[in-house]
Amino acid sequence: MTDDPSAANRSPDGVSAGRQLLLDFPRIDAGQRPLIETAPYRDAFTALRRWKDWPERQLALSGEAFAGKTRLLRWWAAETGAAVVTGEALARAGMDEIARLSITALAVDDADAPGDGRGLLAALNLCRDRKAAVLLAGQGEPGSWLAQPPDLVSRLRAMPVARIGEPDDETLALRLREECARRHLILPDESVVYLSERMERSWAAVGLVADQIERTKGRAETKPSARAVLVALGMDPG
């Protein structure tokens, strides 16, 4: 249940019944999941911290599914006072709604969501005219995110990009511990190391492994039981 009294008036697309585009202004929360500043994230962190130096104050953050783009984007938004909106909400918003936005910085999560790209282009133009920083997050190269309008495609192709790298053993271990903790599972270090060194090398695999451990009621305390988790997922290295 939400504590936001206006939530009941919102439609599923992130726009309120009064046709006001829903923006989130996150605050730095000491209780939020800690940032992971390992090698795959290092270049992205460096770029986000230097937001005042971005060309036209605009940057795209690119990474695979489940790589942690949203966490980075919301951290940046909290640090800079940026409003947060989704690409889907912008695609469904009216041009007049976007033109009336009162923001000093903007973070667009899932900027690659399919839909009408005119809303995203209008938001980019608004931020450029106001010299407001804007961060977009999506998968793959920004130039491939949306096919129309042409002006948006050219803007995305020219936008500087910060990329989240491929996961390494250290980061997989940290993320696996975190995902297990979210499911109230505590794994011994031996099991975490075993799994992180042998599991599929992808960000999505972290959640799959944690889900499988949860299905076995946390039975991954030993190497044999940890290996059984990988076998069940078809990730057993043999």
C-alpha positions in Angstrom: 0.0 0.0 0.0 1.4 3.4 -0.9 1.7 6.4 1.4 1.2 8.8 -1.5 -2.4 10.2 -1.2 -2.4 11.1 -4.9 -1.7 7.5 -6.0 -5.4 6.6 -6.2 -5.9 9.2 -9.0 -3.1 7.9 -11.2 -3.5 5.8 -14.3 -1.3 2.8 -14.9 0.8 4.7 -17.4 2.2 7.0 -14.8 0.0 10.0 -15.7 -2.6 11.2 -13.2 -6.3 11.4 -13.9 -5.8 15.2 -14.2 -3.3 14.5 -17.0 -0.4 15.7 -15.0 2.8 13.8 -15.8 4.0 11.9 -12.7 7.5 12.8 -11.6 9.4 11.3 -8.7 11.9 13.4 -6.8 13.9 10.8 -4.9 15.8 11.7 -1.7 19.0 10.1 -0.6 17.9 7.3 1.7 20.4 5.8 4.1 18.5 2.6 4.1 18.6 2.0 0.3 20.7 -0.7 -1.2 24.3 0.3 -1.2 26.0 1.2 -4.4 28.5 -1.4 -5.8 31.6 0.3 -7.1 33.4 -2.7 -8.6 35.1 -2.8 -12.0 31.9 -3.1 -14.2 30.5 0.1 -12.7 33.6 2.2 -12.4 33.4 4.0 -15.7 29.7 4.7 -15.3 30.2 6.1 -11.8 33.0 8.3 -13.1 30.8 9.7 -15.9 27.8 10.3 -13.6 29.8 12.1 -11.0 31.0 14.5 -13.7 27.6 15.5 -14.9 28.4 19.2 -15.0 30.9 18.4 -17.8 28.5 16.5 -20.0 28.1 17.9 -23.5 24.8 19.8 -23.4 24.4 18.3 -19.9 23.0 15.1 -21.5 24.2 11.5 -21.0 23.0 8.0 -21.8 23.6 5.1 -19.4 23.7 1.7 -21.1 23.7 -1.7 -19.7 22.2 -5.2 -20.0 19.0 -6.1 -18.3 19.4 -6.4 -14.5 22.8 -4.7 -14.7 21.8 -2.1 -12.1 20.9 0.9 -14.4 17.9 1.9 -12.3 19.9 2.0 -9.1 22.6 4.2 -10.7 20.0 6.4 -12.2 18.1 6.9 -9.0 21.4 7.5 -7.1 22.3 10.3 -9.6 18.8 11.7 -9.4 19.0 11.9 -5.6 22.5 13.5 -5.8 21.4 16.2 -8.3 17.8 16.7 -7.3 16.6 15.4 -10.6 13.1 14.3 -11.2 12.6 10.7 -12.4 10.2 9.6 -15.1 9.9 6.5 -17.3 10.2 6.4 -21.0 6.7 4.8 -21.2 5.2 7.7 -19.2 6.8 10.2 -21.6 5.6 8.3 -24.6 2.0 8.6 -23.3 2.2 12.2 -22.1 0.9 15.2 -24.1 3.3 17.7 -25.4 1.7 20.4 -23.3 2.3 18.3 -20.2 6.0 18.1 -20.9 6.3 21.7 -21.8 4.8 22.6 -18.4 7.3 20.6 -16.4 9.1 22.5 -13.7 12.5 20.7 -13.3 16.1 21.5 -12.9 17.3 18.1 -13.9 15.7 14.9 -15.3 16.4 11.2 -15.2 14.5 8.9 -17.7 14.5 5.3 -16.7 13.8 2.7 -19.5 14.2 5.4 -22.1 14.3 2.6 -24.7 10.7 1.6 -23.9 8.8 1.2 -27.2 6.3 3.9 -28.0 6.0 7.4 -29.3 9.5 9.0 -29.2 8.1 12.5 -29.5 7.7 12.8 -25.8 11.3 11.9 -25.1 12.5 14.3 -27.8 10.3 17.1 -26.2 11.8 16.3 -22.8 15.4 16.5 -24.2 14.6 19.8 -25.9 13.1 21.2 -22.8 16.1 20.3 -20.7 18.5 21.7 -23.3 16.7 25.0 -23.5 16.7 25.2 -19.7 20.3 24.0 -19.4 19.0 21.2 -17.2 21.0 18.0 -16.9 19.3 14.9 -18.2 20.3 11.2 -17.8 18.7 8.5 -19.9 19.0 4.7 -19.1 18.4 1.8 -21.5 19.8 -1.3 -23.0 22.2 -1.4 -25.9 23.3 1.6 -28.0 21.1 4.7 -27.6 20.9 5.1 -31.4 18.9 1.9 -31.6 16.5 2.6 -28.8 13.7 4.2 -30.9 13.1 4.4 -34.6 11.2 7.7 -34.7 11.2 10.7 -35.0 14.4 11.1 -37.0 15.5 14.1 -34.9 15.4 12.0 -31.8 17.4 9.1 -33.4 20.1 11.5 -34.5 20.2 13.1 -31.0 20.5 9.7 -29.3 23.3 8.6 -31.7 25.3 11.7 -30.9 24.8 11.5 -27.1 27.8 10.5 -25.0 27.3 7.1 -23.4 28.4 5.6 -20.0 28.3 1.8 -20.1 28.0 -0.8 -17.4 30.5 -3.5 -18.1 30.2 -7.3 -18.1 29.9 -8.8 -14.6 33.0 -10.2 -13.0 33.4 -12.7 -10.1 33.6 -10.1 -7.4 30.5 -8.3 -8.6 28.5 -11.4 -9.2 29.3 -12.5 -5.6 28.2 -9.1 -4.2 25.0 -9.1 -6.2 24.2 -12.7 -5.3 24.6 -12.0 -1.6 22.4 -9.0 -2.0 19.7 -10.9 -3.9 19.7 -13.7 -1.3 19.5 -11.2 1.5 16.4 -9.7 -0.1 14.9 -13.1 0.0 15.9 -13.5 3.7 18.6 -16.1 2.8 22.1 -16.1 4.2 24.7 -18.1 2.3 28.1 -19.0 3.7 31.0 -17.3 1.9 32.2 -20.7 0.5 28.9 -21.2 -1.3 28.8 -17.6 -2.6 32.3 -17.9 -4.1 31.5 -21.3 -5.5 28.3 -20.1 -7.2 29.7 -16.8 -8.5 32.7 -18.4 -10.1 30.6 -21.1 -11.9 27.3 -19.6 -12.7 26.3 -18.1 -16.1 28.2 -14.9 -16.7 25.3 -12.5 -17.0 23.4 -10.1 -14.8 20.2 -11.9 -15.2 21.7 -15.1 -13.9 22.0 -13.6 -10.4 18.3 -13.4 -9.9 17.8 -16.9 -11.4 20.3 -18.4 -9.0 18.8 -16.6 -6.0 15.3 -17.7 -7.0 16.4 -21.3 -7.3 18.0 -21.2 -3.8 14.8 -19.8 -2.5 12.9 -22.7 -4.1 15.1 -25.1 -2.3 14.5 -23.3 1.0 18.0 -22.0 1.2 19.7 -25.3 0.8 23.0 -24.1 -0.7 25.2 -24.2 2.4 27.7 -26.7 1.0 29.5 -27.1 -2.4 27.3 -30.2 -3.3 24.1 -28.3 -2.5 25.3 -25.2 -4.3 26.2 -27.3 -7.3 22.7 -28.8 -7.3 21.4 -25.3 -7.7 23.4 -24.8 -10.8 22.5 -28.2 -12.1 18.8 -27.4 -11.8 19.3 -24.2 -13.8 21.4 -25.9 -16.5 24.4 -23.9 -15.4 26.5 -26.8 -14.1 30.1 -26.4 -15.5 30.6 -30.1 -15.2 
